[in-house]
């Protein structure tokens, strides 16, 4: 007999909306609002959000349960088995284009893979996997990318002062343009600024391309039409493409994910390394005296990769994300939920679930080297299943070469920001308030 999933109360729904839903929106779903993020960072908002979901899960879990978000109820999924059902069943029956995401992304990447369905999704996914070489141990162009990553790190170290997130972000944005488009785009900072403006428009969820999108698309097309063999554009001609692929429209997400998200994770990793001498010592010993333009050396720096992945686990850049059912679904308990059902996954809770993750609040890179963290679907910063990030491997490789160079040549010290306790790390780090002496 099918049993209806439990329902959180109206009051609990109001709290969930206020403590989990609203902060995600006001901070900026697509482009973070620095003042808001820093202001909220001074409050224990993320910890309170975690505590709330923890209490709800104990009361209504471990099955999915209904919780009100704004005026509607959504199904909150917390158990690892149910996470596998949802993530393994994307994009059908669990599509990754819930209304808010689709309306927001339409402003700056209306043809994105992540808001596609059906044959269009399959075609765009095949294109992305071909160019990004998803699943390969290393990318064909990895050697050149490592050289550029090391050069970006060297530029950061030559500042002559403590590095801020703005410094790290600009260095990595430049690196991203080189990786995607080639050396000609290295100093095309206005392209990145234009994307930032369009992402800001996306925060308002307009449901259509923002003003300036057509010009932005045309600028990307110029790079695509003049490919650089040392960049990702050089591989486009050999990748499968259908009429609906819209190649320039696919590259926007790479700029967005690689150039906007990864620098934040690297800054948090640097903040931890600067305050955890033991972890720093292990990471430095892995890369000390080694050539970080050598592909095997970079890819073999597994502890360093673990440091980046741990920053992503502890402080997910997307704390809450959703799926929407494209069709009716029957769950393990027999319950049916109709097409259109909103399904939510709270990454912050799943990543830090102290009842299921023994190292929940510790910085534990070794879990990615000799543990089972890489196979744990609760850790969902790159997603899992058919819609797992096709560029995850390349992103981590770039981060390894960049971060490895920084710690191999110098010892990072915290010039400003929180002193982090190794055994009880906070639920948020205000990256705008962190400065690192390199």
Secondary structure, DSSP 8 states (H G I E B T S, - for coil): ------B--HHHHHHHIIIIIHHHHHT-SSS--HHHHHHHHTTTHHHHHHHHHHHHHHHH-SS-EEEEETTEEEEEE-SHHHHHHHHHTTTTTEES--HHHHHHHHHHHTT-GGG--HHHHHHHHHHHHHHHTTT-SS-TTHHHHHHHHHHHHHHHHTTSS-EEHHHHHHHHHHHHHHHHH-GGGTT-HHHHHHHHHHHHHHTT--SS--TTHHHHHHHHHHHHHT--TTSGGGGGGGS---TT--HHHHHHHHHHIIIIIHHHHHHHHHHHHTT-HHHHHHHHHHHTT--TTSHHHHHT-HHHHHHHHHHHHHT-S-SEEEEEESS-EE-TTS-EE-TT-EEEEEHHHHHH-TTT-TTTTS--THHHHTSSGGG-TT--TT--GGGS-TTHHHHHHHHHHHHHHHHHH---EEEES----TTS--S---GGG-EEE-
